[in-house]
Amino acid sequence: MPIVDESEYKGNKMIVLKNNEEDKFPFQFGLKKAKLVIECIEDIKKFVAKYDKPKEQ
């Protein structure tokens, strides 16, 4: 289950996305990029659906 947290970088608020607590390289971005993601969320969903491969059992 992903973990969502907040941090700060040079006085700017950041959102931090981790795969788990031990994630060494979390994905983090600020407000400007968060707004861009929101605007493009449907295209991001289409991208994932197009290229996501089902896990082999």
PDB file with one MODEL, atoms N, CA, C and O in Angstrom:
MODEL        1
ATOM      1  N   MET A   1       0.846  -1.177   0.000  1.00  0.00           N
ATOM      2  CA  MET A   1       0.000   0.000   0.000  1.00  0.00           C
ATOM      3  C   MET A   1       0.896   1.246   0.000  1.00  0.00           C
ATOM      4  O   MET A   1       1.757   1.386   0.869  1.00  0.00           O
ATOM      5  N   PRO A   2       0.702   2.136  -0.952  1.00  0.00           N
ATOM      6  CA  PRO A   2       1.524   3.352  -1.010  1.00  0.00           C
ATOM      7  C   PRO A   2       1.333   4.237   0.225  1.00  0.00           C
ATOM      8  O   PRO A   2       0.297   4.207   0.890  1.00  0.00           O
ATOM      9  N   ILE A   3       2.363   5.015   0.499  1.00  0.00           N
ATOM     10  CA  ILE A   3       2.339   5.948   1.622  1.00  0.00           C
ATOM     11  C   ILE A   3       2.444   7.359   1.053  1.00  0.00           C
ATOM     12  O   ILE A   3       3.313   7.636   0.225  1.00  0.00           O
ATOM     13  N   VAL A   4       1.565   8.242   1.493  1.00  0.00           N
ATOM     14  CA  VAL A   4       1.568   9.635   1.065  1.00  0.00           C
ATOM     15  C   VAL A   4       1.923  10.485   2.275  1.00  0.00           C
ATOM     16  O   VAL A   4       1.322  10.356   3.341  1.00  0.00           O
ATOM     17  N   ASP A   5       2.904  11.351   2.093  1.00  0.00           N
ATOM     18  CA  ASP A   5       3.369  12.193   3.190  1.00  0.00           C
ATOM     19  C   ASP A   5       3.643  13.590   2.630  1.00  0.00           C
ATOM     20  O   ASP A   5       3.557  13.810   1.422  1.00  0.00           O
ATOM     21  N   GLU A   6       3.966  14.510   3.499  1.00  0.00           N
ATOM     22  CA  GLU A   6       4.337  15.861   3.085  1.00  0.00           C
ATOM     23  C   GLU A   6       5.705  16.200   3.652  1.00  0.00           C
ATOM     24  O   GLU A   6       6.096  15.712   4.712  1.00  0.00           O
ATOM     25  N   SER A   7       6.419  17.041   2.929  1.00  0.00           N
ATOM     26  CA  SER A   7       7.701  17.542   3.417  1.00  0.00           C
ATOM     27  C   SER A   7       7.871  18.970   2.909  1.00  0.00           C
ATOM     28  O   SER A   7       6.940  19.577   2.378  1.00  0.00           O
ATOM     29  N   GLU A   8       9.070  19.483   3.083  1.00  0.00           N
ATOM     30  CA  GLU A   8       9.362  20.839   2.645  1.00  0.00           C
ATOM     31  C   GLU A   8      10.750  20.860   2.029  1.00  0.00           C
ATOM     32  O   GLU A   8      11.658  20.179   2.506  1.00  0.00           O
ATOM     33  N   TYR A   9      10.913  21.646   0.963  1.00  0.00           N
ATOM     34  CA  TYR A   9      12.203  21.792   0.308  1.00  0.00           C
ATOM     35  C   TYR A   9      12.411  23.267  -0.002  1.00  0.00           C
ATOM     36  O   TYR A   9      11.650  23.859  -0.768  1.00  0.00           O
ATOM     37  N   LYS A  10      13.421  23.847   0.581  1.00  0.00           N
ATOM     38  CA  LYS A  10      13.744  25.267   0.393  1.00  0.00           C
ATOM     39  C   LYS A  10      12.521  26.149   0.623  1.00  0.00           C
ATOM     40  O   LYS A  10      12.287  27.101  -0.122  1.00  0.00           O
ATOM     41  N   GLY A  11      11.740  25.831   1.658  1.00  0.00           N
ATOM     42  CA  GLY A  11      10.574  26.626   2.019  1.00  0.00           C
ATOM     43  C   GLY A  11       9.317  26.325   1.237  1.00  0.00           C
ATOM     44  O   GLY A  11       8.282  26.952   1.464  1.00  0.00           O
ATOM     45  N   ASN A  12       9.387  25.368   0.312  1.00  0.00           N
ATOM     46  CA  ASN A  12       8.223  24.995  -0.498  1.00  0.00           C
ATOM     47  C   ASN A  12       7.654  23.665  -0.032  1.00  0.00           C
ATOM     48  O   ASN A  12       8.404  22.722   0.221  1.00  0.00           O
ATOM     49  N   LYS A  13       6.346  23.584   0.081  1.00  0.00           N
ATOM     50  CA  LYS A  13       5.686  22.347   0.479  1.00  0.00           C
ATOM     51  C   LYS A  13       5.796  21.322  -0.641  1.00  0.00           C
ATOM     52  O   LYS A  13       5.685  21.653  -1.822  1.00  0.00           O
ATOM     53  N   MET A  14       6.015  20.074  -0.248  1.00  0.00           N
ATOM     54  CA  MET A  14       6.152  18.967  -1.195  1.00  0.00           C
ATOM     55  C   MET A  14       5.227  17.834  -0.780  1.00  0.00           C
ATOM     56  O   MET A  14       4.970  17.631   0.407  1.00  0.00           O
ATOM     57  N   ILE A  15       4.729  17.099  -1.769  1.00  0.00           N
ATOM     58  CA  ILE A  15       4.009  15.856  -1.488  1.00  0.00           C
ATOM     59  C   ILE A  15       4.983  14.723  -1.800  1.00  0.00           C
ATOM     60  O   ILE A  15       5.700  14.769  -2.799  1.00  0.00           O
ATOM     61  N   VAL A  16       5.002  13.710  -0.941  1.00  0.00           N
ATOM     62  CA  VAL A  16       5.958  12.607  -1.062  1.00  0.00           C
ATOM     63  C   VAL A  16       5.174  11.298  -1.186  1.00  0.00           C
ATOM     64  O   VAL A  16       4.344  10.984  -0.333  1.00  0.00           O
ATOM     65  N   LEU A  17       5.439  10.547  -2.239  1.00  0.00           N
ATOM     66  CA  LEU A  17       4.784   9.260  -2.485  1.00  0.00           C
ATOM     67  C   LEU A  17       5.822   8.152  -2.348  1.00  0.00           C
ATOM     68  O   LEU A  17       6.860   8.174  -3.010  1.00  0.00           O
ATOM     69  N   LYS A  18       5.530   7.186  -1.484  1.00  0.00           N
ATOM     70  CA  LYS A  18       6.451   6.068  -1.250  1.00  0.00           C
ATOM     71  C   LYS A  18       5.727   4.749  -1.506  1.00  0.00           C
ATOM     72  O   LYS A  18       4.525   4.628  -1.266  1.00  0.00           O
ATOM     73  N   ASN A  19       6.473   3.768  -1.995  1.00  0.00           N
ATOM     74  CA  ASN A  19       5.918   2.425  -2.157  1.00  0.00           C
ATOM     75  C   ASN A  19       5.701   1.761  -0.805  1.00  0.00           C
ATOM     76  O   ASN A  19       4.743   1.011  -0.613  1.00  0.00           O
ATOM     77  N   ASN A  20       6.609   2.049   0.137  1.00  0.00           N
ATOM     78  CA  ASN A  20       6.530   1.511   1.502  1.00  0.00           C
ATOM     79  C   ASN A  20       7.444   2.352   2.391  1.00  0.00           C
ATOM     80  O   ASN A  20       8.106   3.268   1.903  1.00  0.00           O
ATOM     81  N   GLU A  21       7.485   2.055   3.672  1.00  0.00           N
ATOM     82  CA  GLU A  21       8.296   2.833   4.614  1.00  0.00           C
ATOM     83  C   GLU A  21       9.787   2.778   4.305  1.00  0.00           C
ATOM     84  O   GLU A  21      10.514   3.721   4.613  1.00  0.00           O
ATOM     85  N   GLU A  22      10.252   1.686   3.701  1.00  0.00           N
ATOM     86  CA  GLU A  22      11.671   1.515   3.410  1.00  0.00           C
ATOM     87  C   GLU A  22      12.071   2.065   2.050  1.00  0.00           C
ATOM     88  O   GLU A  22      13.228   1.922   1.655  1.00  0.00           O
ATOM     89  N   ASP A  23      11.162   2.682   1.329  1.00  0.00           N
ATOM     90  CA  ASP A  23      11.435   3.211  -0.005  1.00  0.00           C
ATOM     91  C   ASP A  23      12.590   4.219   0.062  1.00  0.00           C
ATOM     92  O   ASP A  23      12.470   5.260   0.708  1.00  0.00           O
ATOM     93  N   LYS A  24      13.698   3.910  -0.599  1.00  0.00           N
ATOM     94  CA  LYS A  24      14.875   4.775  -0.567  1.00  0.00           C
ATOM     95  C   LYS A  24      14.760   5.953  -1.528  1.00  0.00           C
ATOM     96  O   LYS A  24      15.433   6.967  -1.341  1.00  0.00           O
ATOM     97  N   PHE A  25      13.924   5.835  -2.546  1.00  0.00           N
ATOM     98  CA  PHE A  25      13.798   6.869  -3.564  1.00  0.00           C
ATOM     99  C   PHE A  25      12.331   7.258  -3.764  1.00  0.00           C
ATOM    100  O   PHE A  25      11.731   6.907  -4.780  1.00  0.00           O
ATOM    101  N   PRO A  26      11.755   7.975  -2.811  1.00  0.00           N
ATOM    102  CA  PRO A  26      10.348   8.369  -2.954  1.00  0.00           C
ATOM    103  C   PRO A  26      10.171   9.375  -4.093  1.00  0.00           C
ATOM    104  O   PRO A  26      11.108  10.073  -4.481  1.00  0.00           O
ATOM    105  N   PHE A  27       8.979   9.427  -4.600  1.00  0.00           N
ATOM    106  CA  PHE A  27       8.604  10.359  -5.664  1.00  0.00           C
ATOM    107  C   PHE A  27       8.015  11.590  -4.991  1.00  0.00           C
ATOM    108  O   PHE A  27       7.016  11.487  -4.279  1.00  0.00           O
ATOM    109  N   GLN A  28       8.619  12.748  -5.208  1.00  0.00           N
ATOM    110  CA  GLN A  28       8.097  13.947  -4.561  1.00  0.00           C
ATOM    111  C   GLN A  28       8.058  15.123  -5.527  1.00  0.00           C
ATOM    112  O   GLN A  28       8.888  15.243  -6.428  1.00  0.00           O
ATOM    113  N   PHE A  29       7.071  15.986  -5.315  1.00  0.00           N
ATOM    114  CA  PHE A  29       6.905  17.147  -6.171  1.00  0.00           C
ATOM    115  C   PHE A  29       6.105  18.203  -5.427  1.00  0.00           C
ATOM    116  O   PHE A  29       5.472  17.929  -4.408  1.00  0.00           O
ATOM    117  N   GLY A  30       6.149  19.411  -5.959  1.00  0.00           N
ATOM    118  CA  GLY A  30       5.506  20.537  -5.311  1.00  0.00           C
ATOM    119  C   GLY A  30       4.133  20.854  -5.885  1.00  0.00           C
ATOM    120  O   GLY A  30       3.582  20.100  -6.686  1.00  0.00           O
ATOM    121  N   LEU A  31       3.604  21.979  -5.457  1.00  0.00           N
ATOM    122  CA  LEU A  31       2.249  22.395  -5.809  1.00  0.00           C
ATOM    123  C   LEU A  31       2.069  22.599  -7.313  1.00  0.00           C
ATOM    124  O   LEU A  31       1.058  22.180  -7.876  1.00  0.00           O
ATOM    125  N   LYS A  32       3.027  23.231  -7.959  1.00  0.00           N
ATOM    126  CA  LYS A  32       2.910  23.493  -9.398  1.00  0.00           C
ATOM    127  C   LYS A  32       2.778  22.197 -10.200  1.00  0.00           C
ATOM    128  O   LYS A  32       1.931  22.097 -11.088  1.00  0.00           O
ATOM    129  N   LYS A  33       3.607  21.217  -9.889  1.00  0.00           N
ATOM    130  CA  LYS A  33       3.537  19.942 -10.602  1.00  0.00           C
ATOM    131  C   LYS A  33       2.309  19.139 -10.177  1.00  0.00           C
ATOM    132  O   LYS A  33       1.743  18.398 -10.981  1.00  0.00           O
ATOM    133  N   ALA A  34       1.895  19.283  -8.918  1.00  0.00           N
ATOM    134  CA  ALA A  34       0.680  18.602  -8.466  1.00  0.00           C
ATOM    135  C   ALA A  34      -0.532  19.096  -9.255  1.00  0.00           C
ATOM    136  O   ALA A  34      -1.391  18.304  -9.643  1.00  0.00           O
ATOM    137  N   LYS A  35      -0.597  20.399  -9.489  1.00  0.00           N
ATOM    138  CA  LYS A  35      -1.694  20.958 -10.290  1.00  0.00           C
ATOM    139  C   LYS A  35      -1.648  20.428 -11.719  1.00  0.00           C
ATOM    140  O   LYS A  35      -2.689  20.142 -12.310  1.00  0.00           O
ATOM    141  N   LEU A  36      -0.449  20.295 -12.273  1.00  0.00           N
ATOM    142  CA  LEU A  36      -0.289  19.759 -13.622  1.00  0.00           C
ATOM    143  C   LEU A  36      -0.771  18.309 -13.699  1.00  0.00           C
ATOM    144  O   LEU A  36      -1.436  17.920 -14.659  1.00  0.00           O
ATOM    145  N   VAL A  37      -0.434  17.517 -12.685  1.00  0.00           N
ATOM    146  CA  VAL A  37      -0.894  16.122 -12.638  1.00  0.00           C
ATOM    147  C   VAL A  37      -2.421  16.072 -12.614  1.00  0.00           C
ATOM    148  O   VAL A  37      -3.028  15.276 -13.330  1.00  0.00           O
ATOM    149  N   ILE A  38      -3.039  16.919 -11.795  1.00  0.00           N
ATOM    150  CA  ILE A  38      -4.499  16.949 -11.713  1.00  0.00           C
ATOM    151  C   ILE A  38      -5.117  17.286 -13.068  1.00  0.00           C
ATOM    152  O   ILE A  38      -6.100  16.666 -13.475  1.00  0.00           O
ATOM    153  N   GLU A  39      -4.544  18.266 -13.764  1.00  0.00           N
ATOM    154  CA  GLU A  39      -5.056  18.652 -15.078  1.00  0.00           C
ATOM    155  C   GLU A  39      -4.926  17.523 -16.102  1.00  0.00           C
ATOM    156  O   GLU A  39      -5.738  17.419 -17.022  1.00  0.00           O
ATOM    157  N   CYS A  40      -3.917  16.688 -15.944  1.00  0.00           N
ATOM    158  CA  CYS A  40      -3.618  15.646 -16.935  1.00  0.00           C
ATOM    159  C   CYS A  40      -3.970  14.242 -16.457  1.00  0.00           C
ATOM    160  O   CYS A  40      -3.555  13.268 -17.086  1.00  0.00           O
ATOM    161  N   ILE A  41      -4.718  14.108 -15.369  1.00  0.00           N
ATOM    162  CA  ILE A  41      -4.943  12.802 -14.748  1.00  0.00           C
ATOM    163  C   ILE A  41      -5.571  11.789 -15.714  1.00  0.00           C
ATOM    164  O   ILE A  41      -5.210  10.613 -15.680  1.00  0.00           O
ATOM    165  N   GLU A  42      -6.492  12.214 -16.565  1.00  0.00           N
ATOM    166  CA  GLU A  42      -7.127  11.268 -17.501  1.00  0.00           C
ATOM    167  C   GLU A  42      -6.112  10.748 -18.513  1.00  0.00           C
ATOM    168  O   GLU A  42      -6.143   9.568 -18.864  1.00  0.00           O
ATOM    169  N   ASP A  43      -5.221  11.602 -18.984  1.00  0.00           N
ATOM    170  CA  ASP A  43      -4.171  11.156 -19.910  1.00  0.00           C
ATOM    171  C   ASP A  43      -3.194  10.213 -19.212  1.00  0.00           C
ATOM    172  O   ASP A  43      -2.708   9.257 -19.817  1.00  0.00           O
ATOM    173  N   ILE A  44      -2.911  10.479 -17.954  1.00  0.00           N
ATOM    174  CA  ILE A  44      -2.028   9.598 -17.179  1.00  0.00           C
ATOM    175  C   ILE A  44      -2.681   8.223 -17.025  1.00  0.00           C
ATOM    176  O   ILE A  44      -2.010   7.200 -17.160  1.00  0.00           O
ATOM    177  N   LYS A  45      -3.971   8.196 -16.746  1.00  0.00           N
ATOM    178  CA  LYS A  45      -4.694   6.921 -16.619  1.00  0.00           C
ATOM    179  C   LYS A  45      -4.669   6.147 -17.934  1.00  0.00           C
ATOM    180  O   LYS A  45      -4.494   4.928 -17.927  1.00  0.00           O
ATOM    181  N   LYS A  46      -4.839   6.835 -19.057  1.00  0.00           N
ATOM    182  CA  LYS A  46      -4.788   6.184 -20.375  1.00  0.00           C
ATOM    183  C   LYS A  46      -3.395   5.621 -20.639  1.00  0.00           C
ATOM    184  O   LYS A  46      -3.259   4.519 -21.169  1.00  0.00           O
ATOM    185  N   PHE A  47      -2.369   6.370 -20.273  1.00  0.00           N
ATOM    186  CA  PHE A  47      -0.991   5.921 -20.444  1.00  0.00           C
ATOM    187  C   PHE A  47      -0.743   4.629 -19.665  1.00  0.00           C
ATOM    188  O   PHE A  47      -0.168   3.677 -20.194  1.00  0.00           O
ATOM    189  N   VAL A  48      -1.177   4.604 -18.413  1.00  0.00           N
ATOM    190  CA  VAL A  48      -1.002   3.413 -17.573  1.00  0.00           C
ATOM    191  C   VAL A  48      -1.758   2.231 -18.175  1.00  0.00           C
ATOM    192  O   VAL A  48      -1.216   1.128 -18.260  1.00  0.00           O
ATOM    193  N   ALA A  49      -2.994   2.450 -18.589  1.00  0.00           N
ATOM    194  CA  ALA A  49      -3.792   1.371 -19.173  1.00  0.00           C
ATOM    195  C   ALA A  49      -3.146   0.828 -20.452  1.00  0.00           C
ATOM    196  O   ALA A  49      -3.205  -0.373 -20.720  1.00  0.00           O
ATOM    197  N   LYS A  50      -2.538   1.708 -21.230  1.00  0.00           N
ATOM    198  CA  LYS A  50      -1.919   1.296 -22.494  1.00  0.00           C
ATOM    199  C   LYS A  50      -0.663   0.459 -22.285  1.00  0.00           C
ATOM    200  O   LYS A  50      -0.436  -0.512 -23.007  1.00  0.00           O
ATOM    201  N   TYR A  51       0.153   0.829 -21.300  1.00  0.00           N
ATOM    202  CA  TYR A  51       1.456   0.196 -21.155  1.00  0.00           C
ATOM    203  C   TYR A  51       1.608  -0.729 -19.952  1.00  0.00           C
ATOM    204  O   TYR A  51       2.628  -1.408 -19.831  1.00  0.00           O
ATOM    205  N   ASP A  52       0.630  -0.771 -19.071  1.00  0.00           N
ATOM    206  CA  ASP A  52       0.737  -1.632 -17.893  1.00  0.00           C
ATOM    207  C   ASP A  52       0.553  -3.079 -18.301  1.00  0.00           C
ATOM    208  O   ASP A  52      -0.437  -3.436 -18.940  1.00  0.00           O
ATOM    209  N   LYS A  53       1.503  -3.902 -17.930  1.00  0.00           N
ATOM    210  CA  LYS A  53       1.435  -5.320 -18.289  1.00  0.00           C
ATOM    211  C   LYS A  53       0.940  -6.100 -17.068  1.00  0.00           C
ATOM    212  O   LYS A  53       1.389  -5.854 -15.948  1.00  0.00           O
ATOM    213  N   PRO A  54       0.025  -7.029 -17.283  1.00  0.00           N
ATOM    214  CA  PRO A  54      -0.442  -7.833 -16.144  1.00  0.00           C
ATOM    215  C   PRO A  54       0.692  -8.656 -15.562  1.00  0.00           C
ATOM    216  O   PRO A  54       1.565  -9.134 -16.287  1.00  0.00           O
ATOM    217  N   LYS A  55       0.669  -8.815 -14.247  1.00  0.00           N
ATOM    218  CA  LYS A  55       1.702  -9.618 -13.579  1.00  0.00           C
ATOM    219  C   LYS A  55       1.466 -11.092 -13.874  1.00  0.00           C
ATOM    220  O   LYS A  55       0.337 -11.581 -13.845  1.00  0.00           O
ATOM    221  N   GLU A  56       2.570 -11.787 -14.161  1.00  0.00           N
ATOM    222  CA  GLU A  56       2.482 -13.227 -14.404  1.00  0.00           C
ATOM    223  C   GLU A  56       2.271 -13.952 -13.094  1.00  0.00           C
ATOM    224  O   GLU A  56       2.824 -13.574 -12.061  1.00  0.00           O
ATOM    225  N   GLN A  57       1.463 -15.001 -13.147  1.00  0.00           N
ATOM    226  CA  GLN A  57       1.177 -15.762 -11.936  1.00  0.00           C
ATOM    227  C   GLN A  57       2.029 -16.985 -11.847  1.00  0.00           C
ATOM    228  O   GLN A  57       1.919 -17.746 -10.886  1.00  0.00           O
TER     229      GLN A  57
ENDMDL
END
